[in-house]
Every structure is written in C-alpha cells, then in structure tokens.
Amino acid sequence: MWIGIAFCAAITITGMALSNQPTLQEWQVSPLIVALLLGFVIGNLRPGRQHALFERGLKFCTHWMLRSGIILFGFSVTVQQVSSLGVGAFGVDILIVTAILTIGYTLGTRWLRLDPETALLTSAGSAICGAAAILATESTIRAKPAATAIAVTTVVLFGSLAMFVYPIIFSLFGWDEKLFGVYIGATVHEVAQVVATGEAIGRDALTTAVVVKLMRVMLLVPFLLIVGHWWIRRQRINDGHKEKPTLIVPWFAFGFVGVILLNSFIYLPNSVREGLRFLGSFALTMAMAALGYETRLAKLRSLGFKPFILALILFATLIFGGAIVTPLMADNLSTSLHLTSSSK
C-alpha cells in the first residue's frame, strides 16, 4: 500500500511545484488539475503494468485521502462569512444550484443520452464547487474513474473561460461591484476561479464573491445527503427490486460541517489554520493523482464530446440564468450588502 501512497504523494508534490510556476500561476491552474493530468499521462504510458503494485495505495488515496481533504476543506468556510450576506445571496445560490442540477441531469440523460453518472457529476461540478463537488459526489455514488475525470476536465475548461468572460460582462452590465460579486460567487465553478475573477473586477467584487461562493460550497452537504437517498432509490427501480443496494451515507459531509463549526467558534492560530488547509489541499490533490492514474484514454474516448456539450450548456445557463436571478434578488441583497460594507 505504501508504494502506491508514495507514488501519489510524488505526483502531488510535482503538481504543486508546477502549479507555482509563473505561467500556471497567472492562469490560476490548480494543483489538483496538474496532478490529475500527470497521473493520467503516467497511467496511460504503460497501462496495467504497475497497477498491481500501486492498487492498494491508489484505493487508499481515492477513498480516505479524498474524504479527509473534503473534511479539511471546511477550514476555508465560517458561519460568520455565510451569514454576513443574508437570505438574499443564499437564495440566489439555492436557485442556481437547484436549476443547474435539474437541467444538467435531465438534458444529459434524456437528450444527450449520457450515462447517469457522467451527467450527475458534470452537473454537480457546475452547480456547486467544481472538482471538490465532483469528487464528493463520486465518493457517494461510486462512479467510474473515467466519468469523474471527464467531469473535472469540463469544470476546468469552462471555469477557466469564465475568468476571461466575466470582466467583459461586467463592463456591459453596469452593475456595482458588490452585486456583480454575488453574480460571480453564485455562478463561477471553482473557488480559485472565483478569486481570480473577483480580483479582475475589484476589491468589493472579490470580497462579496468569495463569501457567496463559500455559501454555495455549504450546499454540498444537503446535496450529498439527498443524492445518496435518490441514487439508492434509482438503483432499486432499475434493478427491478431484485437486489437491495447498500445506501452510501456520506459521513465525511458531517465532518465537513463539524470543521466549519470548529473554524467558526473556536480560536485557532492562523499558522495552524493555514497548515490544516494545506493538508486538506494536499489530500485532495493526492486523490486526483490516483484518479488520473486509474483513468484510461480508451474510456474517455468512449464518452465522446457529449459531456463537453452538456458542460457548455450549463456554462451558458449559469451566465444568463445568473444574470436574471441576481437582480431579481436585489431588494434582499441591497440591505445585506449595505450592512456588510458598513461593518468594515
């Protein structure tokens, strides 16, 4: 097992080092994505030859390291941050997350004829918090590595595109920075992409966008609980009640909530908090390295371009749907945004 773990750790360290290079830093390329690509390339150079040697370590990383990373991700969120923008911003998040999940799964399975796993993972990544949501959902429904990898790829592609598109939209909309920050936080895929996009607009946009995004991240917990029950019912119907599938309870989601509460109400030195965040990031990156190694090119080819078409539709829905929903919630948002600014 230790050989596989050491292998994933080596890829993780390499991925983090590469992501700190000036070019990749400028493009806000996450270490998770670099590790996924490195693992994918290595795994496809000699498929199957080293797999027996690494297998136990890979399973450990995709299971325990993944869950540990999600739990430690809670040190990036506080209850105070979530409550600072009030009901209006939370309402925007709920509406957009619900709409994207519903539209994505329905279009993916019925129109594009994607397998349910790929449709759900792609929708979850677009709706909630990018790669972290995809990995958490994959852990709950036990999806195939190829479906997970392609979903992560779509999130990276269109989330990165958002960093260039949103500043143009800001110049066209004429909104103030805080309102546009809500729009960014509620519609851009990854936390890192939200930060990069908010910085391109301004300080107020950045501050508001990050808080709204973290509120959106918290929706991962109820989503996992709901999707776990729904997935088990779906399996029972599809199997004709022949076999009772095991309900997979996402216990790590409760750990995530517990860490948020700990981060909110118990004092921790900044060095300790930053260290725990780094450990969470390292654990998630190791899980991505293992996932990339286990993903075979032939399986990705079998999925074709349909996941990218679905992701493109969801990206357009986030842009145009968010542009409609955010101003409609403006009355509720204006009070909370005013309170936030006056408290600074």
C-alpha positions as CSV (number, residue, x, y, z in Angstrom):
1,M,0.0,0.0,0.0
2,W,2.8,2.4,0.9
3,I,4.3,2.2,-2.6
4,G,1.0,3.5,-4.1
5,I,0.7,6.2,-1.5
6,A,4.2,7.4,-2.1
7,F,3.6,7.4,-5.8
8,C,0.6,9.6,-5.4
9,A,2.5,11.9,-3.0
10,A,5.3,12.3,-5.5
11,I,2.8,13.3,-8.2
12,T,1.2,15.7,-5.8
13,I,4.4,17.4,-4.9
14,T,5.3,17.7,-8.6
15,G,1.9,19.0,-9.4
16,M,2.1,21.7,-6.6
17,A,5.6,22.7,-7.8
18,L,4.4,23.0,-11.4
19,S,1.3,25.0,-10.4
20,N,3.6,27.5,-8.7
21,Q,5.4,28.3,-11.9
22,P,4.7,31.9,-13.1
23,T,2.7,30.9,-16.2
24,L,0.4,28.4,-14.5
25,Q,0.0,30.8,-11.5
26,E,-1.1,33.6,-13.9
27,W,-3.7,31.2,-15.3
28,Q,-4.8,30.1,-11.8
29,V,-4.2,26.4,-12.7
30,S,-5.0,24.4,-9.6
31,P,-2.5,21.7,-8.3
32,L,-5.4,19.3,-8.4
33,I,-5.7,19.6,-12.2
34,V,-1.9,19.3,-12.7
35,A,-1.8,16.2,-10.5
36,L,-4.8,14.7,-12.4
37,L,-3.1,15.3,-15.8
38,L,0.3,13.9,-14.5
39,G,-1.4,10.8,-13.2
40,F,-3.4,10.3,-16.4
41,V,-0.2,10.6,-18.6
42,I,1.8,8.2,-16.4
43,G,-1.1,5.7,-16.1
44,N,-1.6,5.6,-19.9
45,L,2.1,5.2,-20.8
46,R,2.2,1.6,-19.5
47,P,-1.4,0.7,-18.6
48,G,-1.7,-2.2,-16.3
49,R,2.0,-2.9,-15.7
50,Q,2.4,-1.1,-12.4
51,H,-1.3,-1.2,-11.4
52,A,-1.0,-4.3,-9.1
53,L,1.9,-2.7,-7.3
54,F,0.0,0.6,-6.7
55,E,-3.5,-0.7,-6.4
56,R,-3.9,-0.7,-2.6
57,G,-2.3,2.7,-2.3
58,L,-4.5,4.1,-5.1
59,K,-7.6,2.9,-3.4
60,F,-6.5,4.4,-0.1
61,C,-6.0,7.8,-1.8
62,T,-9.3,7.8,-3.7
63,H,-11.2,6.8,-0.6
64,W,-9.6,8.0,2.7
65,M,-7.4,10.9,1.3
66,L,-10.4,12.2,-0.6
67,R,-12.7,12.2,2.4
68,S,-10.0,13.7,4.6
69,G,-9.5,16.5,2.0
70,I,-13.2,17.3,1.9
71,I,-13.4,17.5,5.7
72,L,-10.4,19.8,6.0
73,F,-11.8,22.0,3.2
74,G,-14.2,23.2,6.0
75,F,-11.4,25.3,7.4
76,S,-12.0,27.6,4.4
77,V,-15.5,28.4,5.5
78,T,-17.0,30.1,8.6
79,V,-20.6,30.5,9.7
80,Q,-20.0,34.2,10.1
81,Q,-19.0,34.5,6.4
82,V,-22.1,32.7,5.4
83,S,-24.4,34.8,7.5
84,S,-22.9,38.1,6.5
85,L,-24.7,38.4,3.2
86,G,-28.1,37.3,4.5
87,V,-31.0,35.5,2.9
88,G,-30.9,37.2,-0.5
89,A,-27.5,35.9,-1.5
90,F,-28.3,32.4,-0.1
91,G,-31.5,32.4,-2.2
92,V,-29.5,33.1,-5.3
93,D,-27.2,30.2,-4.6
94,I,-30.1,27.8,-3.9
95,L,-32.0,28.8,-7.0
96,I,-28.9,28.4,-9.3
97,V,-27.7,25.2,-7.7
98,T,-31.1,23.6,-8.0
99,A,-31.7,24.7,-11.6
100,I,-28.3,23.6,-12.8
101,L,-28.6,20.2,-11.2
102,T,-32.1,19.7,-12.6
103,I,-31.3,21.0,-16.1
104,G,-27.9,19.2,-16.3
105,Y,-29.1,15.8,-15.3
106,T,-32.3,15.9,-17.4
107,L,-30.6,17.2,-20.6
108,G,-27.6,14.9,-20.0
109,T,-29.6,11.7,-19.6
110,R,-32.5,12.3,-21.9
111,W,-31.2,14.5,-24.7
112,L,-27.5,13.7,-24.9
113,R,-28.0,10.1,-23.8
114,L,-25.1,10.3,-21.3
115,D,-24.8,7.7,-18.6
116,P,-26.4,8.9,-15.3
117,E,-23.0,9.0,-13.5
118,T,-21.4,11.4,-16.1
119,A,-24.5,13.6,-16.2
120,L,-24.7,13.9,-12.5
121,L,-21.0,14.5,-11.9
122,T,-20.8,17.2,-14.6
123,S,-23.9,18.9,-13.2
124,A,-22.6,18.8,-9.6
125,G,-19.3,20.3,-10.6
126,S,-21.0,23.1,-12.5
127,A,-23.7,23.7,-9.8
128,I,-21.7,23.6,-6.6
129,C,-18.0,23.9,-6.2
130,G,-16.2,22.3,-9.2
131,A,-13.7,19.4,-8.6
132,A,-14.4,19.1,-4.9
133,A,-18.1,18.6,-5.6
134,I,-17.4,16.1,-8.3
135,L,-15.0,14.1,-6.1
136,A,-17.5,14.1,-3.2
137,T,-20.4,13.0,-5.4
138,E,-18.1,10.3,-7.0
139,S,-17.5,9.0,-3.5
140,T,-21.2,8.9,-2.7
141,I,-22.4,7.2,-5.8
142,R,-19.2,5.2,-6.5
143,A,-18.8,6.5,-10.1
144,K,-16.3,5.2,-12.6
145,P,-12.9,7.0,-12.8
146,A,-13.4,7.9,-16.4
147,A,-16.7,9.7,-15.7
148,T,-15.1,11.6,-12.8
149,A,-12.1,12.6,-14.9
150,I,-14.2,13.9,-17.8
151,A,-16.4,15.9,-15.4
152,V,-13.4,17.5,-13.7
153,T,-12.0,18.4,-17.2
154,T,-15.2,20.2,-18.2
155,V,-15.2,22.2,-14.9
156,V,-11.6,23.3,-15.5
157,L,-12.3,24.3,-19.1
158,F,-15.4,26.4,-18.6
159,G,-14.4,27.7,-15.2
160,S,-11.2,29.0,-16.7
161,L,-13.1,30.5,-19.6
162,A,-15.3,32.4,-17.0
163,M,-12.2,34.3,-15.8
164,F,-12.0,36.0,-19.2
165,V,-15.7,36.3,-20.0
166,Y,-16.9,37.8,-16.7
167,P,-14.8,41.1,-16.8
168,I,-16.3,41.7,-20.3
169,I,-19.8,41.1,-18.9
170,F,-19.1,43.5,-16.0
171,S,-18.3,46.3,-18.5
172,L,-21.6,45.6,-20.3
173,F,-24.0,45.2,-17.3
174,G,-23.2,48.4,-15.4
175,W,-23.8,46.8,-12.0
176,D,-21.9,47.9,-8.9
177,E,-19.1,45.7,-7.8
178,K,-20.9,44.1,-4.8
179,L,-23.9,43.0,-6.9
180,F,-21.6,41.6,-9.5
181,G,-19.6,39.9,-6.8
182,V,-22.8,38.0,-5.9
183,Y,-23.2,37.0,-9.5
184,I,-19.6,35.7,-9.7
185,G,-19.8,33.7,-6.5
186,A,-23.1,32.2,-7.5
187,T,-22.2,31.1,-11.0
188,V,-18.4,30.5,-11.4
189,H,-17.3,26.9,-10.9
190,E,-14.2,26.7,-8.6
191,V,-13.2,28.7,-5.6
192,A,-9.9,29.6,-7.1
193,Q,-11.6,30.7,-10.3
194,V,-14.0,32.9,-8.2
195,V,-11.0,34.5,-6.6
196,A,-9.3,35.2,-9.9
197,T,-12.5,36.6,-11.5
198,G,-13.3,38.8,-8.5
199,E,-9.8,40.2,-8.4
200,A,-10.1,41.2,-12.1
201,I,-13.2,43.3,-11.2
202,G,-12.2,44.9,-7.9
203,R,-11.9,44.6,-4.1
204,D,-15.6,44.8,-3.3
205,A,-16.4,42.2,-6.0
206,L,-13.8,39.9,-4.7
207,T,-14.9,40.0,-1.1
208,T,-18.5,39.5,-1.9
209,A,-17.8,36.8,-4.5
210,V,-15.8,34.7,-2.1
211,V,-18.4,34.8,0.6
212,V,-21.2,33.9,-1.8
213,K,-19.1,31.1,-3.2
214,L,-18.5,29.7,0.3
215,M,-22.2,29.7,0.9
216,R,-22.6,27.7,-2.3
217,V,-20.0,25.3,-1.1
218,M,-22.0,24.6,2.1
219,L,-24.9,23.4,-0.1
220,L,-22.6,20.4,-0.9
221,V,-23.7,18.7,2.4
222,P,-27.5,18.7,1.8
223,F,-26.9,17.8,-1.8
224,L,-24.9,14.7,-0.9
225,L,-27.5,13.6,1.6
226,I,-30.3,14.0,-0.9
227,V,-28.4,12.4,-3.9
228,G,-27.4,9.4,-1.7
229,H,-31.0,8.6,-1.0
230,W,-32.2,9.4,-4.5
231,W,-29.4,7.2,-6.1
232,I,-30.3,4.2,-4.0
233,R,-34.0,4.5,-5.0
234,R,-33.0,4.8,-8.6
235,Q,-30.9,1.6,-8.4
236,R,-33.7,-0.3,-6.8
237,I,-36.1,0.7,-9.6
238,N,-33.6,-0.1,-12.3
239,D,-32.8,-3.5,-10.7
240,G,-36.4,-4.4,-10.5
241,H,-36.2,-4.8,-6.8
242,K,-34.1,-8.0,-7.3
243,E,-31.3,-6.8,-5.1
244,K,-31.3,-4.2,-2.4
245,P,-28.3,-1.9,-3.0
246,T,-26.4,-0.5,0.0
247,L,-27.1,3.1,1.0
248,I,-23.8,5.0,1.0
249,V,-24.0,7.6,3.8
250,P,-21.5,10.5,3.1
251,W,-20.3,10.6,6.7
252,F,-17.4,12.9,5.6
253,A,-20.1,15.6,4.8
254,F,-20.9,15.7,8.5
255,G,-17.2,16.0,9.2
256,F,-17.1,18.9,6.8
257,V,-19.9,20.7,8.8
258,G,-18.2,19.9,12.1
259,V,-14.9,21.5,10.8
260,I,-16.9,24.6,9.7
261,L,-18.3,25.0,13.2
262,L,-14.9,24.4,14.7
263,N,-13.4,27.0,12.4
264,S,-16.2,29.5,13.2
265,F,-16.4,29.3,17.0
266,I,-13.0,28.0,18.3
267,Y,-9.9,30.2,18.1
268,L,-7.1,28.7,16.1
269,P,-3.8,30.4,15.4
270,N,-3.5,31.4,11.7
271,S,-0.5,29.2,11.3
272,V,-2.5,26.2,12.5
273,R,-5.5,27.0,10.3
274,E,-3.3,27.5,7.2
275,G,-1.5,24.3,7.9
276,L,-4.8,22.4,8.1
277,R,-5.9,24.0,4.9
278,F,-2.7,22.9,3.2
279,L,-3.1,19.3,4.4
280,G,-6.7,19.3,3.0
281,S,-5.4,20.6,-0.3
282,F,-2.6,18.0,-0.3
283,A,-5.0,15.2,0.4
284,L,-7.4,16.2,-2.4
285,T,-4.5,16.5,-4.8
286,M,-3.4,13.0,-3.9
287,A,-6.9,11.8,-4.6
288,M,-6.8,13.5,-8.0
289,A,-3.4,11.9,-8.8
290,A,-4.8,8.5,-8.1
291,L,-7.9,9.2,-10.1
292,G,-5.8,10.4,-13.1
293,Y,-3.7,7.2,-12.9
294,E,-6.7,5.0,-12.9
295,T,-8.3,6.7,-15.9
296,R,-7.7,5.1,-19.3
297,L,-7.8,7.0,-22.5
298,A,-10.0,4.4,-24.2
299,K,-12.7,5.0,-21.6
300,L,-12.5,8.8,-22.1
301,R,-12.8,8.2,-25.9
302,S,-16.0,6.2,-25.3
303,L,-17.6,9.2,-23.6
304,G,-17.0,11.4,-26.7
305,F,-17.8,15.1,-26.8
306,K,-21.3,14.9,-25.2
307,P,-20.0,15.8,-21.7
308,F,-18.4,18.9,-23.1
309,I,-21.7,19.8,-24.8
310,L,-23.5,19.4,-21.5
311,A,-20.9,21.5,-19.7
312,L,-21.2,24.2,-22.3
313,I,-25.0,24.3,-22.0
314,L,-24.6,24.6,-18.2
315,F,-22.0,27.3,-18.5
316,A,-24.4,29.4,-20.7
317,T,-27.2,28.7,-18.3
318,L,-25.1,29.9,-15.4
319,I,-24.2,33.1,-17.2
320,F,-27.7,34.0,-18.5
321,G,-29.7,32.5,-15.6
322,G,-27.5,34.1,-13.0
323,A,-27.9,37.5,-14.8
324,I,-31.6,37.1,-14.5
325,V,-31.8,35.8,-10.9
326,T,-29.3,38.1,-9.2
327,P,-31.0,41.4,-10.0
328,L,-34.4,39.8,-9.1
329,M,-33.0,39.2,-5.6
330,A,-31.5,42.7,-5.5
331,D,-34.1,44.0,-2.9
332,N,-33.0,41.4,-0.4
333,L,-29.4,41.7,-1.4
334,S,-29.2,45.5,-1.0
335,T,-29.8,45.5,2.7
336,S,-27.3,42.8,3.5
337,L,-24.7,44.2,1.2
338,H,-25.1,47.6,2.9
339,L,-24.8,46.1,6.3
340,T,-21.6,44.2,5.2
341,S,-20.0,47.3,3.8
342,S,-20.9,49.5,6.9
343,S,-19.4,46.9,9.3
344,K,-15.9,47.2,7.6
